[in-house]
Amino acid sequence: MFNAMVLPLVDEFKPKCYLCNNTFDTIELLREHQKIQHTEFLSHHENQKREPAPGDVTIF
């Protein structure tokens, strides 16, 4: 009838790639997949400089 974007409860605990929505049995397989299939995305985001935005307040 209609396509649902809900995972079955059996796959609920499996790691999922946030870029292509594939599920994997272990987190190691997910990491390997992302290194092989999504290298350009990961390399772009690894090189970004992360720092607080102007006006951010840090509470100690």
Secondary structure, DSSP 8 states (H G I E B T S, - for coil): --------GGGTTS-B-TTT--B-SSHHHHHHHHHHHSHHHHHHHHTS-----TT-----
